[in-house]
């Protein structure tokens, strides 16, 4: 059995012992890694923070005394270490008096005796404190392995996080030690497992610091090294012996590694993924503490590899399988990259953070990632106003990080689609700067300029607008149009140069290998006097031209249109069979309709949406969602409906936005599991492609202290850990504060807890997605509403006669019965999809009586026994 005891002391009663920030952070990071079933996979991890000396001694003694011969133990201490009489090491506790160490601290002489008597076959002791090197030697026992790792010499101080990385809270030793384990960088021989020696060597190299002297040491007694953790599963892209050189503790070996890696990258038949891995490894060596290594890596990257690197980063890589209709049956997962996962500790989510979480997304049942805008953008625009359409925002990563994500996503069967805002740019974009500076120049006509600010008075204002209108520019001495906010000037799509430039932008990203683009703000590209300037014929003509170009140039890629409308109005963005426009179309009316149905306990608001979702042939599909990263606009509803929803679901002023409600799915439904499960079951069974917004699968809430739509964009809650497992950075460096309140706070709502609880919302969503993918009925177009005698119960059919599925939803909080009319299925015996339970046979008349629990639902197969498919 693998067991660990983690002891940290950061708060001291004595003024002579300053409080420490790192111990609390160290314990959380160690516990998270040791509990990770894919890494250290310890069976029992106990952590103890800020105990008094008596409690600490008893805890240590009992832990070591209770060990069995087959146990593997790890003991970790983080806090102040103090020397008594110049040589005896004591581990401090909250009540330690530096002038009275023997009775108020933990004597390591006693700890050494307890370790010598411990029956565990393997034991690792890690002392992360000042003077740790004063810990004495352990006895040699032939049948037992003992390793002691100390973070500093007997006369040295151990430093907090700033000694290792400016933004990191873990100590100067634990930071790099854990980094090597967590990332797999310490796996020197590339065998998939990391020993104590490998982790120690990695940390020792990374701790080279010319200003602070801290020399970690490792001592072994017994049969030899011990395995501490598995390395993260990563594809073998670079030969193991070459990787071992890059991770060597010898500076000369790492210098040699740069040359060998450069030569290897120039070899024949290197795949795109291998070359990207080589460039990334050289970038790591470019940051090596040893200047000779760093200089050699810089030279390699700026020399003959520079051309090869440029070619690789502009190579779209291998095409996915030839399937122009791949979106059918897919489930999309919408991600605000900045808030998903921070891979490098700078406080902001990034592209590599998504790459590191691909296993989670695949397990969830996702087929395609929909990334919110990643283009370079000023902070003011929330990423939706590009200052450079062909650059990745610096905080999100580098071009090679996107290529890495695309490559590894494809290995796991995942597609990646990017958001592209068409209507406007940032006012910091070079096009706008050139347009306002030189009206007669090449960019003078790129934006909508007028001498007065009163044109297009009849134009519809976008529901998500944050200040539409005209703004006077003193430099050009004209007004510019902005359908959204003042810092987001509208592009002039009447100018052929703009239409061509935006197609070039699309081409740039499609060449990188993305599987499609969601065209945001597409209804508002053109303006005409006397019209709503929304969804004009000119817009559809431009979309038809784009689609023709896409089909001929990138036949397996897709366009997604976003329309703030009912399905009836949004359907125009599909185009026609002869002149297609977008493959998928999203509309904004489902969630408000669902809330109305819950509020009124009737299916009619949802049926109204379904009735407008006309069957789409071929590769055209509806895209349906509950919530996204904007406030939920109520502009499509009648005034009475709006007031009803605001009164019920946003009773407080701070819950309301400019045009609607700024709350997430879970809080809108009052964290009611029945309503949440019904909402997901409806989303995943409606015709079209479902889109899940990040965090909704675990029931995340919002932070109403943040302005606007930022309330619903907070860091993903991965664990009941510091920063919710999102980042190791200091809290003030995060893109938004964590949610702390009891119901939706990260301690209560997080992925780690829900993975462990079989009855969690996350497991329910996983099961629903698994079932959806297993039954082809859900990937077929269209649905047919079934007559129900109870207005609270919605019933519709998905699929064809041989594989049809009957979906029922009760929008009442109370159990309901209904009679359905199913003449074609007389004599059929429905079977529940997820549990396999048999239901009563449909009567010869076609009538079918059924009872449904409050806010309950059923997915029932109506296939004959012979034709009934078997779930995968």
N, C-alpha and C positions, 0 to 999 in steps of 0.2 A: 504494500500500500504506500502511495506517495503522499506524505503529509508535510505541511509547512506551518511554521510559527513566525509571524512578522511582528516585531516590536518597534514602535516609534515613539519618541518623546520630543515634542516641540514646544511645550509650555512648562515653564519652571517657576517655582515659588521664589527662589533665591534671585536677588538682583544681580548676583555675581555670575549667573548663568543666563546669557541672553536667549530669548525665545528664538526658535528656528521655524522657517517656512517649509523646508524640504521634507522632514519626516512624515508629515501627513500625506504629502504628495507621493513620497516614495512608497508608502504602504499601499496606497490605492493602485499605483502602477504595477507594483509587484503582484498584488492580489489578482489584478485583472489578467496578467500574463499567466500566472500559475494556474488559474482556473480555466483558461482557454483550452477547450478540448482538442483544438487543432495544434496547440503549441506544447506547453509544459504538461497539461492534463493532470494536475494534481487532484487526488481524491478528496483531500481535506486541507483547507487553507484557513487558518485562524489569524486574525490580526488584532493587535492590542495597542491602542494609542493613549499616551499620557497616563500611564499607571504609576502608582507610587512604588517605592523600592521593594516593599514587602510583597506586594501583588506581583511585581515583575519577577522576583525570585521564585515565588511559588509557581507561577505560570511556566517558567523555564524548566524548573525541576520536574514538575508533573508531566510536561510534554516529553522530556527526554526519558523519564522513568517509565512511561507507559508504552514505549516502543517495543514492537515485536521484532524477532530476528530477520524477518523478510521485509521490514519497512525501509523506505528511503526517506530521510528527513532533510529538510532545509530550515535553518534558523537564520533570520535576518534581523539586524539591529541597526536603527538609524537614530542618532542623537548626539549629545556631547559625550566624549570620552575624556576621563581625567586620570592623571597619574598621582599616586600616593607614594611619598618618599622617593619620588623621582623615577620609579620603575614599575610599580604595581598598578595595573590598569583596572579602572572601575568604569562600569557603564552607568550613566546617570539616569535618574528617574525624576518625576515631577517634584518630589519632596527632597531631592538631594541638596545637602549643604556642602559646598566645596571644602569647607574647613573640617568637616566630619564625614569623610567619605566612607570609612568602614561600616558604620551603622546606617547610612542613608543612601547607599548606592549598591549596585550589583558587582561583587568581586569576581573578576574573570578567573582567578585561581580556582574558585569553587566551580564556576561554569566548566572549566577544563576537566575537573574531576568528574562532574556529571556526564560529560561527553565520553570520557574514558570508560565509564560504567554503562553507558547506553548500549542496548542490545541490537540496535538497528544495523543492518548490514552495510548501509551507505549513509553518510551524513555530510552535509555541506553547511559550514558556518560562515556567514558573511557579516563582517563588522564594518559599518560605514560611519566612522566617527574619528575624531582626532586621536592621535597616538595609538591607533588600532594595532600598529605593528608591535606594540609591547605585549600582545597576547602571546603566551608561551607556546612551546611545541607540544603536540599531542603524542600519546604513546603509540608505538607501532603494534598493531594487532593483525596477525596474518589473515584472519577471516573477515576483517572489517575494513572498509575504506572510509577515510576521514580527510576532508579537504577544508582548509581554513583560507578564506579570502579576506584580506584587510585593505581598506581603501587608502591608507596612508601609513608612512613609516612611524616608528616609535617616537620620533621627535618632531613629527610633522603635523600640521593642521589639515583637517579634511574640510573642504569648502562646499558651500551651497551651490545651487544651480547656476548662478551667474558665472562660476568658474568654468562651466562646460559650454553653455549656450545661453546667449543673452536673454532669450525669451523663455527658457525652460525653468520649470519649478523643481524637477528632480535634482538630487544632489549631483555634484560634479562627477561622482563615480557611478551612481545608479543610472543616471541619464544615458551614458553611452553603453553601459552593461546591458540595460534593458533594450536599448535600440538595436544592438546586435542580435538579441534573441527575437525581438518582435519583427524585424525586417528580414531576418535570415542572413544578414551581412556577416555574422560571426561564423557561419558555416564554411570554415576555411577549406575543407576538402570536398565540399559539395556533395556529401553523402546523405543529406536530408536530415541529419541530426546534429545537435550542437552540444558539445561537452562543456564542462566547467572551464577547462583550459582554453577552449576556443573563445568562449564568451569573455573570459578574463583578458586574453591577448587582444581581442578587438577593442575592449574598453581601454586598456593600457595605451594602445596606439592613439586612440582618439583623445586621450587626456593630456597629450603633450601640450604644455603651457609654459611659455617662457617667463611669465610674470609670477605665477604661483607654483611653488614646489609642492607636489603631492604625488608620491610614488606608491601605487598599489602593489601588493605582494600576494603571492599564492603559495601555500605550503600543503603538501600532501603526505598522508601517513596511511599505509595499507597497500592495497593491490593496484592502485593507480587512479586514472582519471574516471570521472562519473558523467553519465549522460544527463543533461539538465533539461533539454527541450527538443521537440521537433522543429525543424526549420519550416517556415511557411512554404506551402506547395507552390512552386513557380516553374514555368517551363524551362527546360535545359537549353538555354540559348547560347551560352558561352562554355567552352570546355572547362571541366572542373579543375584541372591543373592550372589553367590560366587564371581562373577566379581565385584559386588558392594563393597565387602570387600577389594578386591585387590586395589581398587581405592579410598578407604576411606582416609580422611584427618588425621585420627588418626593412629599414629604409632602402637599402640597395636592391632588395627583392622587388619592392614596389616600383622603383625606377625601371628595373628590367621589365616589370609587368606592363608599363606604359608602351615600351618599344614592341614587346611581343603582341600586345593587344592591337596595336596599330598595324603590325604586319599581318596579323590574323584577319583583321577587318578588310584588308586588301586582297585576301585570298579569293579563289574562284567559288562560285555557287553559294555565296552567302545570301541567306534570305533577308528580306526587308526587316523582319523582326530581330534577326541576329545583329544586323548593323545598328538598328536603333538601340539594342542592348549594349553594344560596344560603345556607342557614343555616350550613353547614360553612365556607363562605368567610368569612362574617361572624365566625364564631368565631375563624378565623385572624387576621382584622384586629383582633379584640378583644385579641390578644396582640402587636399591632404595637409595635415599640420607641418609636414616636412617640406620646406620651400623647394628643395631639389626635385621632389616628386611632383609638386604642384606646377613648377616651371616646365618640366618635361611634358606633362599632360596638356598644358596650355599650348606648348609648341606643336604637339601632335594635332590638336583640334584646329589650330590656325594654319597648319601646313597642308600636306597633300590630302588629309582627310576632309578638309573643308569642302572641296568640290563634291566628293562622294556623299558627304552629309547633306548638302543642299539637294542633290539628286534624290536621295532617299526621302527627305522630308517633303518633297513635292511629288512623290510616287504614291498613287492611291492604294497600292497594295493589291492583293488578290481580290477578285470580285467574289461576292457571295454567290450561292447557287442561283442559277437562272430561274427566277420565279417572280414575274412582275406583279403577282397577286399575293405576295408574301404577307401583307398586312392582315389578310383574312384569318381570323382565329387567333390573332396576336393579342397580347395584353401589354399596354404601354405603361411606363412608370415615369412620371414627370419629376424632374429633379432640379431644384435650385442649387447649382453646384456650390456656391459660396457657403451654403448652410448644411451640406450633407456630411462631409468628413474631411478633416484636416490631416493630410499625410505628412507634412513637414514641420508641424509645430509652430507655424507663424500666426495661428489663430483663425485662419480663413479656410473654408473648404476649398478643395481644388480637384482637378481632373484625376490626379493620381489617387485621391481619396475615393473616387468612384471606382477606379480600377481595383483598389484594395477591397472593395465591398461587392465585387461581382459575384462571389460565391453566395452572399446573402441574397442578392437580387435574383439569382438563378433559382435558389431554393424557394423564394417567395412565389415563383411561377411567372416571372416577367419575361417577355420576349423581345421587348424593344425599350430603350431608354430615350426619353425626350428631354433634352437638356435645355433649360432656360438660357437666354442669351449669354454667350461666353466671349463675345467680341469686346475689344478694348472700349472702355466707357468710363466717363467720370462717375464718381460715387453718387452724385446727385441724381443720375438717371436710373438707378437700380439695374444697370446693365441693359436697359431698353433704349438707350440713345447712344449709338456707336460714335466714337471719335476716330475709329479706324476699323472698317469692315473686314479687313484681311489680317487682323492681328488678334491674338488671344489676350484677354485682360491679364496683366502681369500677376495679379493676385491669384489667378486660377491655374497658372502653369505655363508651359512652353509648347510649341508646336509638336515636339517629340512626345510630349505627354499625351496629347490627343491621339497621335498615331499608336502609341502603346495601348491606350484604352480601346481604340477601334480594333486593333489586332487581337488583344486578349478577349474582348467581348465576342468577337466572331468565333474564337475557339470554344466559347461556351454557348454558342448558338444565339447570341444577342445582337440585335441591330441597334444602331445609334442614329437618332434624328436630332437636328439642331433647330433652335428657334432663330428666325431672322425677321427683324423689324423692318418693314418695307417703307412705311409712310414717311419717316423722318430720320434725321441724324441728331447728334449732339451739336450744340452751337460751338463746340470746340473742335469739330471735324475740320480738316484742312479744306474740304470743299466749301464749307460755309465761310471760313475765314477768307478764302479766295473770292467767293461770291460777293461778300460785303466790301472787299477792298478794291475789286476791279469789275465793275458792272459789265464792261465790254469784253472781258477776258473769257477764257474757255469755260470757266465755271460761273460766269455771271448769271446765266439762266437756269442754274441748277435748283434754285429755290423759288418759292412763290412770293414775288415782291410787288408791291403796289404803292402808289403815291399817297393813297388814303387807306385807312383801316376799316372800311365799311363794306367791302365786297363780300359776297356769298353769305348774306345775312340769313338766308333760309337754310343754310347747311345744318344737317343733324350734327349734334355734338356727340362724340363717342361716349358710351356709358362709363368708360373708365378714364375719361378726360380729367386732367388736373389743372385746367385753366386755359381752355381753348380761346382763340381770338387772334388778334393782330398785335404785334409789338414793334414800336419804332426803333430803328437802328440809326444811331447818330453818325456812324461812319459812312454808311451808304446813303443816308438821309431818305430812307424809304421804310415802309412797314413790311414785315415778313409774317406769313401765315403760320400758325401752329395749331393743329387740331388737338394737340395734347397740351403739354406745358410750355412755358416761355423758353426754356432751354432746349426744346426739341423742335426746331424749325422743319416745316414740311418740305419734302422734295417736290420738284416740279416735273411730274410724269408726262406733261405735254411736251417736254423737251426730249427728242430722240436720244440725246447724249445721256440723259438720266436713265432711261429704260435700258440702254446698252450697258451702262456702268453697273446697274443693279444685276443684270444678267451675268456680268463678269464676276460680281461678288458671289453669286450662286455657283458659278463654275469653279471658283477658287475652292469653296468648301466641299463641293462634290468631288473634286480632284483629290482631296485629302482622304476620301473614302467614306464619308458619312452616307447613310442610307436614305436620307431625305431631309427636307426642310419644312418647318411649319411657318407659314407666311402670316406673320402677325400684322395687324392693322390693315389688312388687304382691302377692306371695303372703302377706305378713305384715300385712295391714290389720286383720284381726279376730282376737280371741282368745276361746276357749271352754274352760272347765274340762274336763279329761278328754280333750282332743284334742291333736293336734300344733299346732293354731293356725296351720296353713299351708294356703293354698288352700281355705279353707272356703267353704261354699255362699254365705255372706253376701258374700264377696269377689266371686264370680261374678255374684251378683245386682247388686252395685254396678257392675261392669264392663258388664253388659248395659244398665243404665240410662244409663251414660256413652256407650256406643256408639249407643244410640237417639238421644240428644241430639246427638252428633257428626254422625250421618248426616243429621239434619234441619237442622242449623245450618251445618255445614261439610262438605258431601258429598264433597269431594275431598281431605280430610285423613285421616291414618291414626293408629292407635294401635299401638304395639309393646309386647309384654309381654316381660319378662325373668324367666326361671325357672331357678333353680339345680337342674336336674333332667335326666333323660334325656328324649328326645323323647316317649316314651310318657306320662310324667307331665306334661310341659309342654303337651301338645296340648289339655288342658282349657281353656287360655286363649284358644283360638280360639272357644269357645262352640259353638253349633250353627247350622244353616242358618236355623232359625226365630228363634233368639236369639243373634246373633253378639256376640262380645266384641272381640277384638283382630285386626287385619289381619295382623300379623306376630308370630311367637313365636320367641324366642331360647332356646336351651338350652345347658348348660355342659359337655356330655360329649364333644364332638368332639376337642379337642386332647389330652386324656389318652388317648383311644382311639387317636388317630393315633400317639402316642408308644409306646403298647403294641405297636401293629402294627409300627413300625420296630424296636423292641427285640426282638420275638419273630420278626420276619420272616414274618409271616402277616397276611392281610387280615381275619381273623375279628373283631378288636376294632372295626374300622371298619364291617364288615358288620353287626355288632350294632346300631350306631347307625343305619345306613341302613334296616335292617329295621323300625325303629320309626318312621321318618319316613313315615307314611301320607299318601297323596295328599290334598291339601286343595283343595276346589273353589272356584271364583269368585275373590274377591279375597283369599283367605287363603293365606299363604305362610310357609314356614319361613325364619328368618334364621340363617345359619350363620357362624361365625367361628373363627379359630384362637386369637388372644390378644386381650386387652383391657387396661384399665388397672388391673385387680386382680391379685392373685396367682392363679395357676392352682390352683384348689381340687381336691383329690383325694378329697373327701368322698364322691363318688358311687361310688368304686371299692371292691372288696373289699380287706381288709387286706393280702393277699398281693400284689395288684396295686399298692397304694400303696407298699409297701416296695420293690417292684421298680423303680418309677419314681423314687422318691427315691434309691435306690442308684445308678441309672444316670444320671439327669438332674440330680440335686442332691446330689452326693456330699459337698459341704461344708455345714456348718451354716448359714453365712451365705446360702446359696442357698435356704434353706427359710423359709417363712412360718408363720403360725399354723395354717393348714389345708392348705398345699400348697407350690408352688414359685413363687418370685418371679424368674423369668427370662423373657426375650423369646423369640420364635419362633426367630430366627437362632442364639442361643446354645444354646437347647435342642437344636437340630439340629446343634450343633458347627460352625456356619457351613459345613456341607457343601452345596455347590451342588445336587447331585443331590437330596438330601432336601428342600431348600428349594423347588426347582422342582416336585417332586412334591407337596409340601404345598399350594402355591398352585394347581397344576392341579386337585387334589382339591377344594379350597375353591371354585374358580370353576366346577366342573362338577357339584357336588352339587345336588340339587333345592332350590329356594328362592333367597333373596337373600343373596349373600355380603357380609360386612362385613370390611373391612381396617382394622387399627389403624394409626394414623399411624406412619411410620418403618419399619414391617415391610417395605414394598416395597423398601427399600434395605438391609435386613438390619441394622437398628440393634440394639445390645446393651443391657445394663442397667448400672446403677451400684450394685453391691452394698454400697457404703459408706453408702447411704441407708437409712433404716428402712422397714419394711413395703412397701406397694405403691408407694412413691415410687421404689423401685429401677427400675421399668419405666416411669416417667414422667419423662423427661429432655428437655432442649431438642432439637427437631428439628435434624438435622445437614444444613444446606443447602450448606455450602462448606468447603473446607480453609482457613478464614479465622478471624479472631478470633471467639471464641464460636461457632464453627461456622457463621457466617453467620446465626445466630438473632437476634442483637441487637448494637447498638453500645455497649451499656452496659458499665460495669465488671463484671468477673466476679462480684464479691461481691453485685451487685444482681440476679443471675439467680434464677429460682425454684428452680433446682437446679443443681449443678455439671455442667459438660460431661463427657462421657466422654473420657478421654485415653488409655486403654490402647491398645496398638498394634493389636490385631485389630479392635475395634469403635470405636475413638476417631474423633473427627470428621475428623482428617486423612486417615484411611484410608476411612471409610464416610461418604459424603455425596452429596447429589443432584447437585452440579456435576460431580464426577468420574464418576458413573455415567451422566449424560446424554452425556458424551463417549465413553464406552466402549460400543460396540455390543453387547458380550457381557455387559454387566452384569446383575445381578439386576433392576434397575429396568426395563431394556428387555425382559427376559423377561416380567415382570409386565404391562407395557404391552401386549405382543403377546398374552398370554393374555386380557387384558380386551378387547382389540380383537376377537379371534376370538370370544369369548363373546357380544359384542353383535352380531356379524355373523350368527350362526346362531341362528335362532328356537328350535331344539330346547332350548336352555338356558333359555329363558324359559317353557317349558311346565311344568306341574306333574308331579311324580312321577318315578320312575325304576324300572327293572326290573333286578334283579341277574341276571347271566348265569352259568350254571354254568361253573366253571373247574376243570380237573383239577389245577392247581397251587395249593396253599394260600397261596403267597406272592403270587399275582396276583389282583387284584380286577378284575372287569369288570361294568359296568352300562350300560344303554341309557337315553338321554334323548331326548325328543321323541316324534313319532308316526311311523307307518309311512312316510310320504312324506319325512320329513326327519330320521330318527333318527340319532343319533350314538352310537357305541360308545366308551366311555371305559375305558381299561385302566391299571392302576397296579401296579408291582412293588415290594413292600415289602422285598424282599431286597436286600442290598448287591451280590449277584452276579447276572449275567445269568440269566434264567429262560425256559423254554419252557412253553407251556400249550396245551391243546386246549379250545376254547370250543364250546358247543352253540348253534348259530344256525339252526335249521331254516327259519324264515320268510324267511331271507335267502340261501338257496341260489342260487348263480349270480350274486350281487351282487359287485361289486369294490370293496372299501373304499378310500377315499381320505383321506389325512391332511389335517386341516383347515388347519393353519398353513403347511405347505410345499407341499401339493398332490400329494405323492408317491402313486402308485398302488400298492396292495398286492395280493397274490394273491387270486384269486377264491374265494369261499366254496364248499366242496364241495357236491355234490348232496345228500349225506347231512345237510348242515347243520353238519358238524364243521369247525372252523377252527383250524389250527395257527399259532401265532404265537410269536415270540421277543421278549423285552423286556429292555433293558439294566438293569444294577443301578440301583435307584431310578429307573428310567425310566418313562415314561408315553406313551400315545398317545390322541389324539382322532381318531376315524375316522368319516367320513361313510358311512352305509350306504344312502343314497338311490340310486334308479336314476339313470342318466345323464340321463334326461328330466326327472325331478323334482328333481334335485340343485340346491339353491340356490347362487347365486354370492355369495361373501363380499363385503360392502360395502367 
